[in-house]
Amino acid sequence: MPAPAPRRLGTGRVVLASHNVGKLAEVRALLLPYGQEVVSAKELGLPEPAEPAETFLGNAAIKALAAARATGLPALSDDSGFSVAALGGAPGVRTADWAQCPDGTRDYAMAMAKVAKLAGDATDRRAWFTSALVLAWPDGHTEGVEGQVHGHWVAPPRGQKGFGYDPMFIPDGEQETFGEMPPEAKARLSHRSRAFAALAARCLG
Ligand code: IMP
């Protein structure tokens, strides 16, 4: 039997199911040309669901479905992370946890220092970011895609732009870290932009 056609997003309001301001800014910019009215889970005061799945797509689906069911609107979520070859792909789906402080805040300088310490002796410096984007509807239907960008990690971190682990990642073929690049340059290369291009082809416009 042929696979059912992907569901497309009509115009109207869409909830961005994230509380991460860095991600929100990037996903908002990507959605801008599609004329959607974007409102974030943070602005709506929605709780942040737990992320127990072992895959990016699994966690993205949990977040998007929770927001779609809570609001009655279609919801888009990003679950993403940083993977280091010498650490067997860690921190991966646990990327945010590595930055977690006991008081509930996140310390990315600490998280990047931990990656550099654990992977420091290895000659293999390969690393990559993954972004899973899931669009969910209140009736429980989901559409999901993934994008990756490959490169290598550096220490100490370089640059103040971007967010999260950006200052320790240089994409293949580039000299600057994501933390040193202007947002437009990161957007041309990033895992999130690649996932978004796949989502747009499937569900938008
Ligand atoms: P989650 O998707 O909310 O579970 O967390 C994603 C984690 O990966 C956070 O710690 C982010 O800071 C990090 N991350 C995701 N995308 C990027 C990126 O584009 N640059 C830097 N860090 C990222």
Residues whose N, C-alpha, C, O or C-beta is under 5 A from the ligand:
A	BS01	IMP	D78 D79 S80 G81 F82 V93 T95 A96 F163 G164 Y165 D166
